[in-house]
Amino acid sequence: MSGRVLVVGSVNVDLVVQTDRLPLPGETVLGGTFRRFHGGKGGNQAVAAARLRRPTLFIGAVGDDTFEMEARRALSSERVDTSMVASLPGQPTGVALILVDAAGENEIAVVPGANGAIESGYVRDCLARLGRLTGDALLVCNEVPLHVVREALVCGHAAGATTILNPAPAIGIDRSLFGLADIVTPNRTELATLLQTEARRTGRRVDASTDTSARARVLLDAGPEGPGVRKAVIVTLGAGGVVVLERIGAGLKRTLQARPESTEPAPAVSGTEPCEDPEPVVRAPATGPAADSPEEDGAPADAARLGDYRVWEVQADKVATVDSTGAGDAFCGALAAALAEGRSLSEAVRRAVAGAALATTHSGAREGMPTATELDGFLALR
């Protein structure tokens, strides 16, 4: 079989109020409807991958309250492996408060609960027990502590996984984190936050008027504080689709091969020892035939060359949007599923864009995640 999707992140119960319009600061808006859903970016992304028929395992935490079993059942009913979901005594399960207007725009506030109390050592031990992760996609979101995000990315890379960082929210993320990921998937607001954060510390400024690919390039280029993203930055633009900037020779090509079974022990990740990142600090672009072939790099044939990178866009599908809450999570889950299946980066992005569009046609962040049959049928109509 192909690889698995491993998700390290948050699981929440979503309390959703839908009104005609979002309130202004200090304003009370009457009317609307109330519904309860299951969410958390990590949980949503795991469900998105599992519905696309990828073996999916979730690493995270819930509290010991009334929401605990409900949150677990919601994941396991979607065929997400919850054997590595910890129950933390004295902690509540995470809760998200979501307001959605008639046009599908939303505002979200999150109470982390157990998501904010999970320890990096727990994640390290979970990944160690899984052994070699060659062929797997490890997807990490930022609704867990930063030290957990770091540990997951370092250990995942050391074990051979393709590591994907969804920097949502982007607060607190710097080059020491996103430089550990193979792929980073910010939306335009998160991209701006990452660049502004670095600019405040280093004085390395980026003109806000420059195009998206030029801004994304800052994340790939080495900076004063270290190396950039290892392989690709994918900027999601909502109804505008996505912009992809990929390092030439990144190796994100179509493989569609079986994940090798290995009896080798995992790298030294047990106990209290941190994982080690074997990659050198300076990452020179690849050279030779593979560096000049779009197919080898997983880029479409019409991708434009931008120095040591290739850039291309994928337009979003036109759909009747009901609720955009889960679009970003659907994108990340579908991207990870396609890469774990062995598809090229261009194929994976195309499927992820379509999956995100389909997710907006339903209410609720998790409920709208498309199945493999729905996604394949939608793509067949393009």
C-alpha positions in Angstrom: 0.0 0.0 0.0 1.0 3.6 -0.2 1.8 5.8 2.9 -0.2 6.9 5.9 -1.3 10.4 7.0 -0.1 11.2 10.5 -1.7 14.3 12.1 -0.3 16.1 15.2 -2.7 18.7 16.3 -5.9 19.8 18.1 -9.3 18.4 18.6 -12.2 20.6 19.6 -15.9 20.7 20.0 -17.2 23.6 17.8 -20.1 25.7 19.0 -21.4 27.5 15.9 -23.8 30.4 15.7 -25.0 31.4 12.2 -26.4 34.9 11.8 -27.3 37.3 8.9 -24.1 39.3 9.6 -21.1 39.3 11.9 -21.4 41.7 14.9 -19.2 44.8 15.1 -17.0 45.1 18.2 -19.2 45.5 21.2 -22.4 44.9 19.2 -25.0 42.2 19.9 -26.7 40.6 16.9 -30.0 38.8 17.7 -31.4 35.9 15.8 -29.7 33.1 13.9 -29.2 29.4 14.7 -27.0 27.4 17.0 -25.4 24.1 16.2 -22.7 21.9 17.7 -20.0 20.3 15.6 -16.7 18.5 16.1 -13.6 20.4 15.1 -10.1 21.4 15.9 -7.8 21.9 12.9 -5.9 18.6 13.6 -9.1 16.6 14.0 -10.6 18.2 10.9 -7.5 17.5 8.8 -7.4 13.9 10.0 -11.0 13.4 9.0 -10.4 15.1 5.6 -7.5 12.6 4.9 -9.4 9.6 6.2 -12.5 10.3 4.0 -10.1 10.2 1.1 -9.3 6.6 2.0 -5.9 7.2 3.4 -5.0 5.3 6.6 -4.9 8.1 9.1 -3.6 8.3 12.7 -4.2 11.2 15.0 -1.8 12.3 17.8 -3.3 14.8 20.3 -5.1 15.1 23.5 -8.6 15.5 25.0 -9.7 16.4 28.5 -11.4 14.3 31.1 -14.8 16.1 30.8 -18.1 15.3 29.2 -16.8 16.0 25.7 -13.9 13.5 25.9 -15.7 10.3 24.6 -17.8 12.4 22.2 -14.6 13.8 20.6 -13.0 10.3 20.4 -16.1 8.7 18.9 -16.3 11.5 16.3 -12.8 10.7 15.1 -13.0 6.9 15.3 -16.4 6.9 13.4 -14.5 8.4 10.5 -11.9 5.6 10.6 -9.2 7.8 12.2 -6.9 5.8 14.5 -7.3 7.4 17.9 -5.0 5.0 19.8 -2.5 7.8 20.3 -5.0 10.4 21.6 -4.1 11.1 25.3 -6.7 11.9 28.0 -5.3 14.6 30.3 -6.7 14.6 33.9 -7.9 18.0 35.1 -8.0 19.5 31.5 -11.1 20.3 29.5 -11.4 19.2 25.9 -10.8 22.1 23.5 -13.7 24.3 22.5 -14.1 26.6 19.5 -16.7 29.4 19.4 -17.6 30.2 15.7 -19.7 32.9 14.2 -20.8 32.5 10.5 -22.7 35.1 8.5 -25.0 34.6 5.5 -22.2 34.9 3.0 -20.2 32.2 4.7 -17.6 34.4 6.3 -16.6 33.5 9.9 -15.0 34.7 13.1 -13.4 32.1 15.5 -12.2 32.0 19.1 -10.6 28.9 20.5 -10.2 27.7 24.1 -7.3 25.2 23.8 -7.9 23.1 26.9 -6.1 19.8 26.6 -4.7 20.9 23.2 -2.5 23.4 25.0 -1.3 20.9 27.7 0.0 18.1 25.5 3.8 17.6 26.0 6.5 17.2 23.3 7.8 14.1 25.0 4.4 12.4 24.5 4.5 13.2 20.7 8.1 12.1 20.5 7.3 8.8 22.0 4.3 8.2 19.8 6.3 8.8 16.7 9.1 6.6 18.0 6.6 3.7 18.4 5.6 4.1 14.8 9.1 3.4 13.6 10.2 4.4 10.1 7.8 6.8 8.4 9.2 6.6 4.9 6.3 7.2 2.5 4.1 8.8 5.2 2.9 12.4 5.3 3.1 14.1 8.7 0.8 17.0 9.0 1.2 19.5 11.9 -1.0 22.5 12.8 -0.3 25.3 15.3 -3.2 24.8 17.7 -0.8 22.9 20.0 2.2 24.3 21.9 5.1 25.5 19.8 7.5 23.0 21.4 5.2 20.2 20.3 5.1 21.5 16.7 8.9 21.6 16.7 9.3 18.1 18.1 6.8 16.7 15.7 8.5 18.2 12.6 12.0 17.2 13.8 11.1 13.7 14.7 8.9 13.2 11.6 11.7 14.3 9.3 14.3 12.2 11.1 12.1 9.1 10.6 11.6 9.8 6.9 8.1 11.4 6.6 7.2 14.2 4.3 6.5 17.0 6.9 3.7 19.6 6.3 3.2 22.6 8.6 -0.1 24.4 8.5 0.8 27.6 10.3 -2.6 28.3 11.6 -2.6 30.4 13.6 0.7 31.9 12.6 1.4 33.6 15.9 4.7 32.6 17.4 6.0 30.8 14.4 9.4 31.8 13.2 12.1 30.4 10.9 13.3 28.0 13.6 9.9 26.3 13.1 8.9 26.7 9.4 12.5 25.9 8.4 12.0 22.4 9.7 9.1 21.6 7.4 9.1 20.2 3.9 5.9 22.1 2.9 4.3 25.1 4.6 0.7 26.0 3.8 -0.2 29.6 4.9 -3.1 31.6 3.8 -2.4 35.2 2.7 -3.0 36.5 6.3 -0.7 33.9 7.8 2.0 34.6 5.2 1.9 38.3 6.1 2.1 37.5 9.8 5.2 35.2 9.2 6.9 37.9 7.2 6.1 40.7 9.6 7.2 38.7 12.6 10.6 38.1 11.0 10.9 41.7 9.8 10.4 43.0 13.4 13.3 40.8 14.7 15.7 41.0 11.8 14.9 44.2 9.9 14.5 42.1 6.7 11.5 43.7 5.2 9.3 42.6 2.3 7.3 45.2 0.3 3.6 44.5 0.9 2.8 45.4 -2.7 4.9 42.6 -4.1 3.1 39.6 -5.6 2.4 36.4 -3.6 5.1 34.3 -5.1 7.8 36.9 -4.2 6.5 37.0 -0.6 6.4 33.2 -0.4 10.0 33.1 -1.7 11.2 34.7 1.6 10.1 31.6 3.4 12.1 29.4 1.1 15.2 31.5 0.9 17.7 31.2 3.8 17.5 34.2 6.1 19.5 35.8 8.9 18.0 33.3 11.4 18.6 30.1 9.4 17.4 28.1 6.4 14.0 28.3 4.8 11.3 25.8 4.1 12.8 22.6 2.7 10.7 22.0 -0.4 7.6 24.1 -1.1 5.4 26.9 0.1 1.7 26.7 -0.9 -0.3 30.0 -0.3 -4.0 29.5 -0.2 -6.1 32.5 -1.4 -9.6 31.4 -0.7 -11.7 32.0 -3.8 -8.5 33.0 -5.6 -7.1 29.5 -5.5 -3.5 28.9 -4.5 0.0 29.9 -5.5 2.7 27.2 -5.3 6.4 28.0 -5.0 8.6 24.8 -5.1 12.3 24.4 -4.8 13.8 22.9 -7.9 15.0 19.4 -7.2 12.8 19.1 -4.1 11.9 15.5 -5.0 8.1 15.9 -4.6 7.5 13.8 -7.7 4.9 11.2 -8.5 5.9 7.9 -6.8 2.8 5.8 -6.3 4.9 3.1 -4.8 4.5 0.9 -1.7 5.8 2.2 1.6 8.7 0.0 2.5 8.2 -2.2 5.5 11.2 -1.9 7.8 12.2 -3.7 11.0 14.9 -1.1 11.6 14.6 0.8 14.9 13.5 4.4 14.7 16.1 7.1 15.3 16.9 7.9 18.9 13.7 9.5 19.9 12.7 7.6 23.1 13.0 8.8 26.6 13.9 12.4 27.1 16.4 12.7 24.2 15.2 15.1 21.5 15.2 14.0 17.9 18.1 15.2 15.8 17.7 16.9 12.4 20.3 15.2 10.1 19.8 17.8 7.3 22.7 20.4 6.9 21.8 24.0 7.6 22.7 25.2 4.0 20.4 23.7 1.4 21.7 24.1 -2.1 19.3 23.5 -5.0 19.6 20.3 -6.8 21.5 20.2 -10.1 21.4 17.9 -13.1 18.5 16.5 -15.2 16.1 16.2 -12.2 16.5 19.9 -11.5 15.5 20.8 -15.0 12.5 18.5 -15.4 9.1 19.7 -14.2 7.8 16.2 -14.1 10.6 15.1 -11.8 9.9 17.9 -9.4 6.1 17.4 -9.5 5.4 20.8 -11.1 3.1 21.2 -14.0 4.7 21.6 -17.4 3.7 25.3 -17.7 5.2 26.3 -14.3 7.4 29.4 -14.5 10.9 29.4 -13.3 11.9 31.9 -10.6 15.6 31.6 -9.9 16.0 28.3 -8.1 12.3 27.8 -7.8 9.2 27.0 -9.9 6.0 28.8 -9.4 2.5 28.0 -10.6 -1.1 28.8 -9.7 -4.2 26.6 -9.4 -7.5 28.4 -9.7 -10.3 27.7 -7.3 -13.5 26.0 -8.4 -16.7 28.0 -8.6 -19.2 26.6 -6.0 -22.2 27.8 -4.0 -20.5 28.6 -0.7 -22.4 27.9 2.5 -19.7 27.9 5.1 -16.0 28.5 4.6 -15.0 27.4 8.1 -13.4 24.1 7.1 -11.9 25.0 3.8 -8.3 25.3 4.9 -8.5 22.1 6.9 -10.0 20.3 3.9 -7.1 21.6 1.7 -4.4 20.4 4.1 -6.0 17.0 4.7 -6.5 16.4 1.0 -2.9 17.6 0.2 -1.4 15.2 2.8 -3.6 12.3 1.6 -2.5 12.8 -2.0 1.1 13.0 -1.1 0.9 9.9 1.1 -0.7 8.1 -1.8 2.4 8.9 -3.9 1.0 11.6 -6.2 3.1 14.5 -7.5 2.9 17.9 -5.8 0.9 19.3 -8.7 -1.6 16.5 -8.6 -1.9 16.8 -4.8 -2.5 20.5 -5.0 -5.1 20.1 -7.6 -7.0 17.6 -5.5 -6.6 19.8 -2.4 -8.0 22.9 -4.1 -11.0 20.9 -5.3 -11.5 19.3 -1.8 -11.5 22.7 -0.2 -14.1 24.0 -2.6 -16.4 21.1 -1.9 -16.0 21.6 1.8 -17.5 25.1 1.6 -20.7 23.8 0.2 -21.7 22.3 3.6 -22.3 23.7 7.1 -19.7 22.8 9.7 -15.9 22.6 9.5 -15.7 18.8 9.6 -19.0 17.7 8.2 -18.3 19.1 4.8 -15.1 17.2 4.2 -15.6 15.3 0.9 -15.3 11.6 0.4 -13.0 10.1 -2.2 -16.0 9.3 -4.4 -17.3 12.9 -4.2 -13.8 14.4 -4.9 -13.1 12.1 -7.9 -16.6 12.8 -9.3 -16.1 16.5 -8.9 -12.7 16.4 -10.6 -14.1 14.4 -13.5 -16.5 17.2 -14.3 -13.7 19.8 -14.7 
